[in-house]
C-alpha cells in the first residue's frame, strides 16, 4: 500500500490532482473511462469516483488513473411523507413499512396452525379439546378479512404516494417550488443528499485542484466540494460535464417529482461551474441560454479511440457473428447501447418477419432487463426468435472492432428533445467500425448522415420506412462504406482529438498559480 510520502511524491510530479465524479459503476461508461485515462496520460493525478453496486468499496486502475467505487446508502430515496401515518387520507392503512405484510402473513400462519391443531384433536384428542379450538378458529376467521382489508388500504396508499397525482399532491409540489425555488429539490427529491453524504467526505480528503462532475446529479456534489475547499482557503475549480439537456430527457424515474427536482438541483448549482463541457454545439448553446453562462460550453465529443495501447490491442476481440451463431454471408443488423423504449429497439424486432434473411443483434449492458425480455418475447410471438441475438458489452476500446463484423449499424431512437441535438456515442462507434448506418430522422444525426452519405435515414417509429432503409443499405453496402474514405471525415471523430480539447480546459483552469503550488 502506498504511504503518505509516496502519495505526496506522486502529486509533486503531476500537473495537479483531478477528482472525477460519476453516479454509476464506471465500467459501462466509456466517456468517463476515456476522460480519466487520457487526463492521467497528460500528466494529471486522476482519481475517478463512481458508485459501488453493493456495500463494499472497489478499486482498480484505468491506465495511470485510479478508480474507486463508493457504496451509496439510500435511506433518503423515500420522501419524508412516505414514512408518516395517513390518518385522514386512509385511516385503515397500517403505518408505513413492513407491518402490513407482517400482519397479513401472521394471521395466515395462525389459521394454518389452528387447522393442524384441529386435525390432531380429531385424531388424538377429546370432544373438549375440539371445543376449545372453536373460539380461536372463529376469531382467526374474522380477523383475516379485517387484516386483508387493512393490507389493501396500505398498498393503495403506497401507490397513491408514489403516483402523487391527487390535487393535494400537485398543490404541495407547486407550494415547494413557489416558496423554495431552486432549493426545492431538498423537499421534492431528498435522495440527492445520499450522493453528497457518500461522496463528499472522500472528495474533501483527496484535496483536488479540479473537480470534474459528470452529469446533473454529480454537479451538486462537485459544487459543494468546491465551496467547502474555498472556505478552507484552497483554490479548487469545478468542471461540469453536461452529457444531456436535462429538461429534454425522458425521466429516469416515473415519480412525478423526480424530473422537477433534478432540474431545480441543476439550476441551483450550474452557476458554480468554472467551466462547462458538453457533447454537441447545439447543446452548448442551449445550456448557455438556460443557465446564463458567461462562456459557451466547450464541446468534447464522446468519440472512440483512434489508437489503443499494445496491451489492449493484444486482447482478443470476441467474434460478433460467432456469438450470434451465424456465418459471414448472413445479413446482420446491430444495435449497441442502452436498451429502453425511447431507443426504439422494438422496430428492429417488428421488422424481422419483413426481412426474412436478416439477423439482428442487440449489444446491451443487461441482456435480462425487463425491456429486453419483452423484445425477446415479441420475437418469439413473431416466429423470429432464432434471428434475434442478445449480446453483452465488450470493453469500450474493443467496440469498433467488435461491431465491424455486422453489415448495418442501426440507431432507431424516437423524437425526444435530447435525441435531436447531438451525435450520440454509438454514432461514432459505428462510424469507426465503418458500418453503413440506418438512423431515424432525429435532427442532428439525420442531417449528418444525409450530408456524409454513410447511410439511410428513416422516419422514426415508421416500420415500413425502416424496412425500406435497411433494404437500401444491404442492397448497396459498399457505396455507403465508401463514404468513410472521404478525407478527414473520421479524423475529428476520435477521442485523441477530443482529449486535447479537454486537456486545454483543465490547463486553463489550473493556471500557472496551481502549477507553482504543486512544484
Residue, then its C-alpha position, 0 to 999 in steps of 0.5 A: x500500500x502506498x504511504x503518505x510520502x509516496x502519495x505526496x511524491x506522486x502529486x509533486x510530479x503531476x500537473x495537479x490532482x483531478x477528482x472525477x465524479x460519476x453516479x454509476x459503476x464506471x465500467x459501462x461508461x466509456x466517456x468517463x473511462x476515456x476522460x480519466x485515462x487520457x487526463x492521467x496520460x497528460x500528466x494529471x493525478x486522476x482519481x475517478x469516483x463512481x458508485x459501488x453496486x453493493x456495500x463494499x468499496x472497489x478499486x482498480x486502475x484505468x491506465x495511470x488513473x485510479x478508480x474507486x467505487x463508493x457504496x451509496x446508502x439510500x435511506x433518503x430515496x423515500x420522501x419524508x411523507x412516505x414514512x408518516x401515518x395517513x390518518x385522514x387520507x386512509x385511516x385503515x392503512x397500517x403505518x408505513x413499512x413492513x407491518x402490513x405484510x407482517x400482519x397479513x402473513x401472521x394471521x395466515x400462519x395462525x389459521x394454518x396452525x389452528x387447522x393442524x391443531x384441529x386435525x390432531x384433536x380429531x385424531x388424538x384428542x377429546x370432544x373438549x379439546x375440539x371445543x376449545x379450538x372453536x373460539x380461536x378458529x372463529x376469531x382467526x376467521x374474522x380477523x383475516x378479512x379485517x387484516x386483508x382489508x387493512x393490507x389493501x388500504x396500505x398498498x393503495x396508499x403506497x401507490x397513491x404516494x408514489x403516483x402523487x397525482x391527487x390535487x393535494x399532491x400537485x398543490x404541495x409540489x407547486x407550494x415547494x417550488x413557489x416558496x423554495x425555488x431552486x432549493x426545492x429539490x431538498x423537499x421534492x427529491x431528498x435522495x440527492x443528499x445520499x450522493x453528497x453524504x457518500x461522496x463528499x467526505x472522500x472528495x474533501x480528503x483527496x484535496x483536488x485542484x479540479x473537480x470534474x462532475x459528470x452529469x446533473x446529479x454529480x454537479x451538486x456534489x462537485x459544487x459543494x466540494x468546491x465551496x467547502x475547499x474555498x472556505x478552507x482557503x484552497x483554490x479548487x475549480x469545478x468542471x461540469x460535464x453536461x452529457x444531456x439537456x436535462x429538461x429534454x430527457x425522458x425521466x429516469x424515474x416515473x415519480x412525478x417529482x423526480x424530473x422537477x427536482x433534478x432540474x431545480x438541483x441543476x439550476x441551483x448549482x450550474x452557476x458554480x461551474x468554472x467551466x462547462x463541457x458538453x457533447x454537441x454545439x447545439x447543446x452548448x448553446x442551449x445550456x448557455x441560454x438556460x443557465x446564463x453562462x458567461x462562456x459557451x460550453x466547450x464541446x468534447x465529443x464522446x468519440x472512440x479511440x483512434x489508437x489503443x495501447x499494445x496491451x489492449x490491442x493484444x486482447x482478443x476481440x470476441x467474434x460478433x457473428x460467432x456469438x450470434x451463431x451465424x456465418x459471414x454471408x448472413x445479413x446482420x443488423x446491430x444495435x449497441x447501447x442502452x436498451x429502453x423504449x425511447x431507443x426504439x429497439x422494438x422496430x428492429x424486432x417488428x421488422x424481422x418477419x419483413x426481412x426474412x434473411x436478416x439477423x439482428x443483434x442487440x449489444x446491451x449492458x443487461x441482456x435480462x432487463x425487463x425491456x429486453x425480455x419483452x423484445x425477446x418475447x415479441x420475437x418469439x410471438x413473431x416466429x423470429x426468435x432464432x434471428x434475434x441475438x442478445x449480446x453483452x458489452x465488450x470493453x469500450x476500446x474493443x467496440x469498433x472492432x467488435x461491431x465491424x463484423x455486422x453489415x448495418x449499424x442501426x440507431x432507431x431512437x424516437x423524437x425526444x428533445x435530447x435525441x435531436x441535438x447531438x451525435x450520440x456515442x454509438x454514432x461514432x462507434x459505428x462510424x469507426x467500425x465503418x458500418x453503413x448506418x440506418x438512423x431515424x430522422x432525429x435532427x442532428x444525426x439525420x442531417x449528418x448522415x444525409x450530408x456524409x452519405x454513410x447511410x439511410x435515414x428513416x422516419x422514426x417509429x415508421x416500420x415500413x420506412x425502416x424496412x425500406x432503409x435497411x433494404x437500401x443499405x444491404x442492397x448497396x453496402x459498399x457505396x455507403x462504406x465508401x463514404x468513410x474514405x472521404x478525407x478527414x471525415x473520421x479524423x475529428x471523430x476520435x477521442x485523441x482529438x477530443x482529449x486535447x480539447x479537454x486537456x486545454x480546459x483543465x490547463x486553463x483552469x489550473x493556471x500557472x498559480x496551481x502549477x507553482x503550488x504543486x512544484 
